[in-house]
Amino acid sequence: MRYRNEAKTMESNTSYFSRRAREELFAAIRADHHRARRAHLDMAARYDELARSTEFQQPQPAPEFVAEDQQVTEHIKIYV
């Protein structure tokens, strides 16, 4: 049982896409109609492709120069 004060961790893109691929595969296995089965298999393949494409990508750090850019600072002052 989860307590309310426990922090929930966010699932990574790779984990999410892999999980969704498995779920779609199992949905295809349970599907009664061949069209539904085909749709679930197509979605499973798409999620698997996304999982494989995001597996080795690293998040890019924000550029340091943005905070000091005069033009950006002026635009921020307008909205504050």
Phi, psi and omega in degrees: 000135179271138174268154184297331183274359177284134178282135176268134178268144180278135180287137179289160179301316181299316179296317180298311182294323178295317179297316180295324177298315178297317180298318179292324178296316178294325176295324177294321179296322182278345185295139180273328185259143183295330178290320177294319179299316180297318180297317179293322178293322177297316179295321178298318179295320179295314179296321179296319178297318178296319180298318180291326182284332181266354186299321186252005179278136177253141177297140181274133177290151178292140179295141183286334186286345185296318182296331183264358182292124184298319183294318178296317179299319179295320179294324178293320179297327180296319185273351182265000000 
